[in-house]
Amino acid sequence: MAENIPPRKPKILCVDDDHTMLLIYQKYLSDVDCVVLSAPDAAEGLSIALAEKPDLIISDVVMPGESGFDFCRKVRTEPSLSTTIFLLTSGQRTTPSDTLDGVDVGADDYLIKPFEQEGFLAKIKAFLRIKTLQDDLLAANRKLNEAIASLNDYKQRLEEKNAALTEEKQFLEHSLKQLSLMASEREKTNEALEQLNRNHQSDFESLIKILSGLIESKRQYHRGHSKKVAEISIFIAQGIGLPDSEIRDIEIAARLHELGKLSISEELAMKNPEDYTQKERDFLSQHPAKAAGILEEFSSFEPVAKIIRHFHERYDGGGFPDGLVGDGIPLGSRILAAANLFDNLVFRTQTMDVQQALERIDEEVGSVFDPAMAHHLHRYVHAHPPDEVVRTRELRLYELEPGMELASSLYTVSGAKLLPINTLLTEAAIDRIASYNKTDPIEETVFVKV
């Protein structure tokens, strides 16, 4: 299983013989999520740069020993520091030639001290974004080179064929027949490439079906679970208005979210989930991370792996594996978590009817679930009502009237619980809703019992 490696913080090296200036850098850069390194002169700065490989270097021009220009020139000769952003600073009045000298030695910008904090931070953040894009581009180029390597055999055959065609062309130059043959060859090549792409898409779909089938075959108490969770997740994602590509990733994540459970024993797989011991539950709680670790090995599954990895996170930060909080949890993971529990309670373990399941989820909004997910689950039940569920109406806030009974708890967009489920509305309650909506907006629609 691939280890979860947290994103690396960018490193910024500050080089200045003025100790006060180094403290100013430390203070300014405390607003940037980065590691700040410092050095009093160019010699020590170069030593630290070679050891730490900083993303960005800020260096004074005038220093004892080597100047900032000399320091920059040396950095630019080091292959391991070739993509490092280098900023020169000076407290002296500059001329255009000073700036040109900085450009000549490889500096990316020339800043004049003293500088205002906001402008300084804006430049730093902008250059860090540029550095990130450069690193991403290098990584993408590495992946592209790997893909190109896999086509070497095909390329070799094509080169051999082109060589044969070139030899024949020497004897049949200006021949209409030769031109026709070349056009035909290109058409076949294009068709072959299109077929390869179609095969790739078909193989991808087949792989999803195979994995989903394996999960279903091993989880006898969860037959149909993945399909139902996918149906609910798609409904919620569409209701939120997500683009088709994200909805597709959420659908695949729902179909494969129990992939990590393939590693469990046959005895545990055949056991009724209601009979699990606490130790068995603790063991099974790691299955999202295991599934994500498997899927992360395939580039096509990277967004899906991220959704699956975090669908056991809690909205209050008490979940796992990473303890993410609120909107820090991927939206797809929040959708999948709500859909997964609803299906388990109502359709798999059948421990609750639909109304009880909705009330259970309402109770855990803000702690376990995103308030928006609870709202869209009510919309799902409203659109697909089982026979036993209480019939509801979906109304706008301005359509509420005294005497109506809430079919779902009422939350503000920020997650504050305003009124619980089964509340009988009064004039005062409606006035309170209207008042809160001015400062902390409420979902556009409310569900009431018919």
LINQUI-V812919 format. One record per backbone hydrogen bond with DSSP energy under -1.0 kcal/mol. CO is the residue of the C=O (numbers start at 0). NH is the residue of the N-H. If there is no record, write none. Layout:
CO|NH, CO|NH
//
This chain:
2|4, 9|34, 10|54, 10|55, 11|36, 12|57, 13|38, 14|59, 17|21, 18|22, 19|23, 20|24, 21|25, 22|26, 23|27, 24|28, 27|30, 28|31, 31|33, 34|11, 36|13, 38|15, 40|44, 41|45, 42|46, 43|47, 44|48, 45|49, 46|50, 47|51, 48|52, 54|84, 55|12, 56|86, 57|14, 58|88, 60|67, 66|70, 67|71, 68|72, 69|73, 70|74, 71|75, 74|77, 77|80, 78|81, 80|83, 84|56, 85|107, 86|58, 87|110, 88|60, 89|112, 94|97, 94|98, 95|99, 96|100, 97|101, 98|102, 99|103, 100|104, 101|106, 102|105, 108|87, 110|89, 115|119, 116|120, 117|121, 118|122, 119|123, 120|124, 121|125, 122|126, 123|127, 124|128, 125|129, 126|130, 127|131, 128|132, 129|133, 130|134, 131|135, 132|136, 133|137, 134|138, 135|139, 136|140, 137|141, 138|142, 139|143, 140|144, 141|145, 142|146, 143|147, 144|148, 145|149, 147|150, 148|151, 150|154, 151|155, 152|156, 153|157, 154|158, 155|159, 156|160, 157|161, 158|162, 159|163, 160|164, 161|165, 162|166, 163|167, 164|168, 165|169, 167|170, 167|171, 171|174, 174|178, 175|179, 176|180, 177|181, 178|182, 179|183, 180|184, 181|185, 182|186, 183|187, 184|188, 185|189, 186|190, 187|191, 188|192, 189|193, 190|194, 191|195, 192|196, 193|197, 194|198, 195|199, 196|200, 197|201, 198|202, 199|203, 200|204, 201|205, 202|206, 203|207, 204|208, 205|209, 206|210, 207|211, 208|212, 209|213, 210|214, 211|215, 212|216, 213|217, 214|218, 218|221, 221|224, 223|227, 224|228, 225|229, 226|230, 227|231, 228|232, 229|233, 230|234, 231|235, 232|236, 233|237, 234|238, 235|239, 236|240, 236|241, 242|246, 243|247, 244|248, 245|249, 246|250, 247|251, 248|252, 249|253, 250|254, 251|255, 255|258, 257|260, 258|261, 259|262, 260|263, 264|268, 265|269, 271|274, 272|275, 276|280, 277|281, 278|282, 279|283, 280|284, 282|285, 283|286, 285|289, 286|290, 287|291, 288|292, 289|293, 290|294, 291|295, 293|296, 294|297, 297|300, 298|301, 300|304, 301|305, 302|306, 303|307, 304|308, 305|309, 307|310, 309|312, 311|319, 313|316, 314|325, 324|327, 325|328, 329|333, 330|334, 331|335, 332|336, 333|337, 334|338, 335|339, 336|340, 337|341, 338|342, 339|343, 340|344, 341|345, 342|346, 342|347, 343|348, 344|351, 352|356, 353|357, 354|358, 355|359, 356|360, 357|361, 358|362, 361|364, 363|366, 363|367, 363|368, 366|315, 368|365, 369|372, 369|373, 370|374, 371|375, 372|376, 373|377, 374|378, 375|379, 376|380, 377|381, 378|382, 379|383, 390|449, 392|447, 394|445, 395|398, 396|399, 400|403, 403|424, 404|448, 405|421, 409|417, 409|418, 410|442, 411|414, 415|411, 418|409, 419|422, 422|405, 424|402, 425|429, 426|430, 427|431, 428|432, 429|433, 430|434, 431|435, 432|436, 435|439, 440|412, 445|394, 446|406, 447|392
//
